[in-house]
Structures are given as structure tokens and as C-alpha cells.
Amino acid sequence: MRLNAVEAGEGAPLVLLHGLFGAAGNWGSLQRRLAARRRVIALDLRNHGASGRAAAMDYPALAEDVAETLAALGAAPAAVLGHSMGGKVAMALALTRPALVGRLVVADIAPVAYPPALRAYVAAMQAVPLHPGLTRREADAALAPAVPEAGIRAFLLQNLRLGEGGPHWRLGLAEIAAAMPAIEGFPELPGRYDGPVLVLRGERSPYVRPEHEARFRALFPAAAFATVPAAGHWVHAENPEGFLALVEPFLGG
């Protein structure tokens, strides 16, 4: 599947991959800043944003979408930066199509299986009554019992469209719900990626733990680790300056 792409800048290509429930537009000002020195391509992964919908949502399929899109855009090899689910897609791309990845940044995720903590978010979004005249405040209230954090509800509600055609989600929620076991996990993929890898973890995030480092090094022998201070899981949004201070030197000119 060729993915929807949002581009900025010129030069060596850098690909940005969002996390679950995200979209290319989430990179916003960060993409513009990175584009001062390079061609930055933010993608909507399948079942997200303006990209297509499909039942298959395992990491090899998601990675192949990125490979197809890079080929269509003439943007390979590229540096690839992925956050959360997008970081798993980036790792799968590096392992299955290493020639396409010049260097890799993995933001606050490890190549391991995680608990099913986000399935309640999917169910809550599916349960929002999409009736004519639905307001964002009503949708927020409907999500609140399952998603008590106002910031996370606001993030999820970025995907709700209330305009022409009636309220609808800009997500393949049915496809995502069915694929949650694959999204939470990480497949056993042959080979390893020997290129440069930067693994970033948020200082306040539990997602990348010391015990994950051996798994990283088995798949990515050149992996280096760094911590974004004063940040939780959304490292690039919570501390963009700290994030860029680590990413820019790694990406180089």
C-alpha cells in the first residue's frame, strides 16, 4: 500500500513514523524544524489518517507499506525515525529491508511484546455514539470513563471528524481493534540491522527498560541509548528541545 505522505524541506531524506492513533500531522513543528536541513517525509501508516484501510496490520505488512512508499517517492535509502508503534515499524523495516534504511531512530519503544493496556482506548472510541450533531465535548465525555487523562483524550479526538458527511473517525478502528495482539507484540524476524541506531527513552516512561537492551543489541548491534529528560512516552511532544538535541547530532548534516 502506498501511504499518504506530508513532505517538507530538501536534501537527504528522513522518514517520520507516528504511533498508534497518530498521523503524519502530529509531527507538526518538529517536522518543520528538521526540514531546515533535509527532506522530511511524515507518513500516515495504514488504517491511520489519509492512508488506506486493510485488515492485515502486522509489522512486516506495515514495514512493506513504508518500503513501497519510499520507492514511489524516490526517497530510499532514508534515515527512519519512528515513535512507539511507528518505532516498531521502523525496526521491522530495518530488519527486513536494511538497504532502505541509512540510519534508525527508535523513540520510546522496544522490540518486545507489551501488555494489552490500549485495547480499552479502541473500545471506547468505537463506543462513541456518532450521531448527527455530535459535539467534541460530548465525545470527550463519552471517552472519559475509559480514558481519564484529558491530554490522551485530546490526542485521540484529533481523529474525530465532525464536519461534512456526519461525525466519523479518521481511523480504521475495526481493523485496529482486530490487530491489537499483533500491534502489542513484535515478530521474530530473520537477520539483524548493522547500521547506526539511536534508541531514545523518556525519563519518565516505562516503555524502554534496562532489561530490553540485550534484545536491542541482538537485533541492532550498533544501538546506542539516550534519555530525553523531563519526558514521558511522547518524548518528541513533551520535550521537543531535548529530543532534537539528541536526534540532530545523530542524523548529521
N, C-alpha and C positions, 0 to 999 in steps of 0.2 A: 504494500500500500504506500503510495506517495503521500507524504504528510504535509499539512499546512505549515508554511514557513513564514516567519517575520524576520526580515533582514535589516541590518544597519551596518554602515562602515565598509571599508575596503581593506584588502590585504590578505594575510594568511587566515584561513577560515577557523572559526571557533564555533562549536555547536553547543547550545544550551538545552538541556532536557529537564522538564519540570517533574514534580512529584505527583502522587495520586491526588485527584480532584483539581489539579492545577491546569495551567495553559501557558502558551508562549508569552502572552501578555504579562504574566506575573513577574517576568524578569525586568520589565519596565526600565527604570532609570539605570539599573545595573547594566543592562544591555547597552544602553546609550553610552555609558562611561567606558565599557570595554571596547566599544566600537570606535573609539578615538584612535586606536592603533591597529585594528584588524577588522575583518569581515565577520560579523557575529550573526549567527543564524539560530533563532529560537524556534523550536518545533512544538506543535501540538501532537502529542502521542495519540495513537488510535483510541477511539472512544472518549476523546477529550477535545474540547474546543471545536475548531472548524475542520478537523480531520475526520476521516470516515469511521464508520462503526463496523465491528466484526466480532464474532463470538470468540475466536482464539485471542488470548491475551497473555500467553506465556512469554517469558523473556526472550527466547530465540525469535519468536514472531515479532515482538516489539523491536528487537535489535535489527532484524531484517528490514523492517519499515524504514529505520534510520539509514541503513545502508543504501536502500533503493533511492531514498530522497537525496542523499549526498551525491550519488551518481547522477541523478537528474539535474542537480544544481551545479555540477562540476566543482564540488567542494571537498573532494577527498584527495589525499588524506587530510584530516582535520584534527585539531585539538577538540576534545569532547569533555564537557562539564555537565554532570548530572547530579540532581539533588533527590534524595530519598528514592522513590520508585525509579525516577529518572537516573539515579546513580546506579541502580541495578541494571537498567537498560544499557547504560554506558559500559558497565563491566562486561555484560554479555556480548556487546558489540566488539569490545577489545579482545575477548577470548575467542569469538567465532570468526571475526573478520579483522584480524590485527593489522593488516596492511592499510586499513582505512583510518586508523587511529594513530595520530602522531604523538600525542600525549594525553593523559587522562586525569581528570579531577573528579573525585568521588566525594560528595558533600553529605556527611552525616547519615551514612548507611553502610552496612557491611554485607558481604556475600553469604548471608546466613538466613535462616527462617526466623520470622518474628511471630509473636502471639497475635491472635485474631482481634486485636483491640479496635480496629477501624470498621469492622463489619456493622457495628451499631450506627455509624455515621451513614453508611449506604442505606440501611433500612429506614433510618429517619428521613433521609432525603426522598426515598421512594414513597414514604407515607404522607408527605406534604400534599394537602388537597389542592390540586392545580385547577381551581375553579375560576371562571371569568371574574375579573375584578380583584383577584388575589393581590394583596399588598406585600411589600417586603417585610413590613412589621409583622403581619400575620405569619408569613413563612418563618421568620426568625423565632416567633413564639412556638410554632409547631416543632422546630428543631430543638428548642431549649432543653426539654427533659433528657434527651439522649446526648446533647452536645452543650454542656453547661458553660463552656468557655466562650465568651462573646466574640473574641478575636477569631476563634476557629469557625464559629457560625458565620461571621462576616466573610471569611475566606471561602467557605462552601457556597454561600449565597452569591458570590461573584458569578457562579454558573447558572443562576436562575434568570431567565429572560421573561419580562412581564409585558412586552410591547405587542406588536402586531402578530396576530395568529394565536393569541392567548398565552398564558404562562406555560413555560416549558423549560426543561433542564438542557443546558448545552453540554451534556454528558451522556454517554451510553450507560445509564445506570443499571439496566438489566444485565448488560454484558459484564460490567464491572462487578456486580454482585456475584454472578456465576463464577467469575475468575478470581475471587479473593484468595482462595487457597494457593493459587499459582503466584499471585502478586505478593503474598506474605512470605513465600518461600524463595529459594534460589536453586536453579537446577545444577546438576553435576554436568559440567561442560568439559570436553576434552581440551588438552593443551593448557598453555599459560600465555600471559602477555608480558613481554620482557621490556617494553618501553617505559618511559618515565611516568610515574603515578604519584599523585598527591592525594592523600586521604585527609579530609578535614572533618573534625568533630566539633560540636558545640560544647562549650564549657559546662553548660547546664543540661546537656542532653544525655540520655542513657543509651542512645542508639549504637554508638561505636565504643565498645568496651575493650580493655586491655587483652582479654582472652580472645578477641577477634583478630588480633594482629597476626597470629600464626596462620590463620586461614587466608588472610590477605597475602601474606608473603609466599604461601604455596602457589597462589594463582598469579601474583604480581610481584616477582622477586625484587623489583626496584622500588617498591612502595615506600614512600616517606609519609610520616604522620605529623599533623599540626592541629592545634586547637584554636578555634575562634573564640576569643574572650567575650564574656558577657552575652552569650548567645545560647539559646536552646536549639531545638531541632531545625527551625527555619533560620539557619545560620546567615544566609545572604540577606534576609529581610530584617533580622533582629540586630545585626551589626554589620552593615554593608561596608563600612570603612575597614573594620578588622578583617572581613572576608577578602576584600580587594587587596589589602596589604599582604596577604598570603598568596593569593591567586596570581596577581600581576607578575611578581618575580618568577614564579614557576612557568608561566606562559612565555615570558621573554618578549623580545621585540615584535 
